[in-house]
């Protein structure tokens, strides 16, 4: 999460949604300074009084289709240990089944992007949640809104491009459907 008091913005960085790119664009192309908080801090890791204090700030972030987002997360974790597709499918299924994606005691990872932007009482704090699937046009909206210009959108932390459907078994597909049902329903995501 980064905050600019001059611009009155709070950017909540959801893992594997282009957040590092967005943070870098904001930091490198704005005259405003930014307070850096833990990279993936969110509405559940901050004291509610903090969020209440800055409720007039424009709060935003990105979401992503949960099936592609979780495969991207898995691919980053195993970036240096790639296997054959059948082996990857088994390991990915186990990764999801065992909740290997995160330590849930710290609230820095959530299966549902909505949980990054909502309080424990499910009150949505974000003013706007952009879609990773439209990242270039969505970044254009942000650049216009903050009166910033860039020559090209940099890409950071990219994992190799994959046809995500090839990596899913019926079981892993169902696991994401269950674990990410809030995002799937709210954002109308489909496999």
Secondary structure, 3 states (H helix, E strand, C coil): CEEECCCCEEEECCCCCCHHHHHHHHHHHCCCCCEECCCCCCCCCCCHHHHHHCCCCEEEEEECCHHHHHHHHHHHHCCCCCCCHHHHHHHHHHHHHCCCCCCCCCCCCCCCHHHHCECCCCCECCCEEEEHHHHHHHHHHHHHHCCCCCCCCCCCCCCCCCCHHHHCCHHHHHHHHHHCHHHHHHHCCCC
